[in-house]
Amino acid sequence: MQRVTVDNPTWQTTLPKWVTPLHDEWLPGLLLRCDEVNDWESGAVVRYLLRAMESTLSDLNLITPSLTFLRHFAQILSMPISTVVETTYRSELASMAGVSYPIVRLDYLSKLCPECITQQRLLRRTLALPNIRCCTQHHLKLQSWCRCSQKLHFFSPKALPFTCPICSLDWRLLPREEATKQDITHDLRLLSYYMFFFYEATPNLLFKVQDLIGENVRKYGWAKRHPYLYAFSGDRYRKRRVSLGLLVSALIDMYISVDEIRIYVKNYPESPKH
């Protein structure tokens, strides 16, 4: 494992060894594979890119990173920026909000499928979606803690990529817990809502979904069962950055289907006041 410095002359333009994104690969996994193939410590590439931008890891949003960061990364990978953007949810969230910098957010956790790591060193992009419990390909529960009780972190200085910085356990050796049918059904349902929003949502639809949730909360008293739903009972939620994970959770908890959303939006097509 080698330490990499910003002024290293061997890769001021491109990486010594390239990698290309895998299908459904999430940005942190691609960054870690760059580290691993070049025999560098975990997070070497991302820290190099951020230092060049005079930024820090705490400023990096792995869901909607800045175009400056993505351009620099695409340059050292010698590939089009559009290919790197596909490892994020920047395009989907921007399309939903109708602006370049999304007003919709996704709150992610560091979680992974041990079998995906074993087979391809792959962190799937779908793992970034809130409340996903398992890998729908391998039917294993996702892991977010090491066997030594250390919470997983994607970029740990002085550690090898895809390993625990405390006990050095390779992530492929994390527990393999079979997902239950309930877990799989739950995740497939969640994914159907996320895909609906990614491919059909507009700013008007997002506002109408909030109206629909608010109406159901007031009419049926859902907040008594799920207190977090009180947030939808007034107009304050519209004034904040919308959490897509919270919207989806609310719809599922209140048994509001995608078809019901489409009917509601169709019957109330006027532009929202905001």
SVG drawing of the C-alpha trace seen along z (x, -y; Angstrom):
<svg xmlns="http://www.w3.org/2000/svg" viewBox="-61 -30 68 47">
<polyline fill="none" stroke="black" stroke-width="0.4" points="0.0,0.0 1.4,-3.3 0.8,-6.9 -0.1,-9.3 0.7,-13.0 -0.9,-15.8 2.3,-16.6 3.0,-13.0 4.1,-13.5 3.0,-10.0 -0.7,-10.9 -1.2,-14.6 -3.3,-13.9 -4.7,-10.4 -4.4,-7.5 -1.5,-5.0 -4.1,-2.2 -7.6,-2.9 -10.9,-1.4 -14.3,-1.7 -17.6,-1.9 -19.5,1.4 -23.3,1.7 -25.2,0.0 -21.9,-1.0 -22.0,-3.8 -19.4,-6.5 -17.6,-5.5 -17.1,-2.0 -15.6,-3.3 -13.2,-5.5 -12.2,-2.6 -11.5,-0.4 -9.2,-3.1 -7.3,-3.0 -7.1,0.8 -6.0,1.3 -3.2,-1.3 -2.1,0.2 -3.0,-2.9 -4.6,-3.4 -8.3,-3.8 -9.5,-7.2 -6.3,-8.2 -8.0,-9.2 -10.9,-11.1 -8.6,-13.0 -6.4,-14.0 -9.4,-15.3 -10.7,-17.2 -7.3,-18.8 -7.0,-19.9 -10.4,-21.7 -9.3,-23.0 -12.1,-21.1 -12.4,-18.3 -14.2,-15.0 -16.8,-16.4 -17.9,-18.7 -18.4,-15.8 -21.9,-14.6 -21.7,-11.1 -25.3,-11.3 -25.0,-14.7 -21.4,-15.7 -20.4,-18.9 -19.8,-19.0 -16.3,-20.3 -15.5,-17.1 -17.0,-14.9 -15.1,-16.6 -11.8,-16.2 -12.6,-12.5 -13.6,-11.9 -10.4,-13.5 -8.1,-11.2 -10.2,-8.2 -9.9,-9.5 -13.6,-9.0 -16.7,-11.3 -18.1,-13.0 -21.5,-11.5 -20.1,-8.1 -19.0,-9.2 -22.3,-11.1 -24.1,-7.7 -22.5,-6.5 -24.5,-9.2 -28.1,-10.3 -27.3,-13.8 -29.3,-13.6 -32.3,-11.9 -32.7,-14.3 -32.1,-17.4 -34.7,-16.2 -37.2,-15.8 -36.6,-19.3 -36.3,-20.9 -33.1,-22.7 -29.3,-22.1 -28.9,-21.8 -31.6,-19.5 -34.0,-20.5 -34.6,-16.8 -32.1,-15.0 -31.3,-11.3 -29.9,-10.5 -27.5,-7.5 -25.7,-5.2 -22.4,-3.2 -23.8,0.3 -22.8,3.2 -23.4,6.7 -20.5,9.0 -21.1,11.1 -21.0,8.1 -17.7,7.2 -16.4,10.8 -17.4,11.1 -16.7,7.6 -15.6,5.2 -19.0,3.6 -20.9,1.1 -24.2,0.9 -25.8,-2.5 -29.1,-1.1 -27.5,-0.7 -27.6,-4.5 -31.4,-4.5 -32.8,-5.0 -34.3,-2.0 -33.1,0.7 -32.4,3.8 -30.9,6.4 -29.1,7.1 -31.9,8.0 -29.4,10.0 -27.9,12.2 -30.7,12.0 -28.3,11.2 -28.9,8.6 -26.8,5.5 -24.1,4.9 -23.1,1.6 -21.0,2.7 -17.8,4.8 -17.5,7.9 -15.4,5.8 -18.3,3.5 -16.8,0.7 -19.2,-1.2 -18.3,-0.9 -16.6,-4.0 -15.8,-4.1 -12.6,-6.2 -10.3,-5.4 -6.7,-6.7 -3.9,-4.1 -6.3,-1.3 -6.5,0.9 -9.6,0.2 -12.6,2.4 -11.3,3.2 -12.0,2.2 -9.5,-0.4 -9.6,1.0 -9.3,4.8 -8.3,4.9 -11.1,7.4 -11.8,7.5 -15.4,6.5 -16.0,9.7 -15.7,11.6 -18.5,9.7 -21.5,11.9 -23.7,13.4 -27.2,13.3 -30.0,14.6 -32.7,12.0 -36.2,13.0 -39.0,13.0 -40.4,10.0 -37.1,8.2 -37.1,8.8 -40.7,7.9 -40.1,4.7 -37.2,3.7 -38.9,4.4 -41.8,2.3 -39.4,-0.5 -37.6,-0.3 -40.9,-0.6 -41.5,-3.9 -38.0,-5.2 -38.1,-4.3 -41.5,-6.0 -40.1,-9.3 -36.8,-9.0 -38.6,-8.5 -41.9,-10.4 -41.5,-13.0 -41.6,-16.7 -41.6,-19.7 -45.4,-19.8 -45.8,-16.1 -43.5,-16.4 -45.7,-19.2 -48.9,-17.3 -47.5,-14.2 -46.8,-16.3 -50.4,-17.6 -51.7,-14.0 -49.7,-12.9 -50.8,-15.9 -54.5,-15.3 -54.3,-11.7 -52.5,-12.6 -55.2,-15.1 -58.1,-12.9 -57.1,-9.6 -54.8,-10.6 -51.8,-8.7 -49.5,-10.8 -50.8,-9.1 -49.3,-5.8 -46.3,-7.3 -45.3,-10.6 -42.8,-11.6 -45.9,-12.2 -46.7,-15.4 -44.1,-17.1 -46.6,-16.8 -49.6,-18.2 -48.6,-21.9 -46.8,-23.9 -43.5,-23.9 -42.3,-20.8 -42.5,-22.6 -40.1,-25.2 -37.3,-22.6 -35.2,-20.5 -37.4,-17.5 -36.2,-14.1 -37.2,-11.5 -36.6,-8.7 -39.1,-10.3 -41.7,-10.8 -41.4,-7.1 -41.6,-6.0 -44.8,-8.1 -46.4,-6.7 -45.7,-3.1 -46.7,-3.6 -50.1,-5.0 -50.6,-2.4 -50.7,-5.0 -49.9,-3.3 -48.2,-4.7 -51.4,-4.4 -53.2,-6.5 -50.5,-9.1 -51.0,-9.2 -54.8,-9.6 -54.4,-12.3 -52.0,-14.3 -54.2,-13.9 -57.3,-15.2 -55.4,-18.1 -53.1,-19.3 -52.9,-23.0 -49.5,-24.4 -48.9,-24.4 -48.5,-27.7 -45.0,-27.9"/>
</svg>
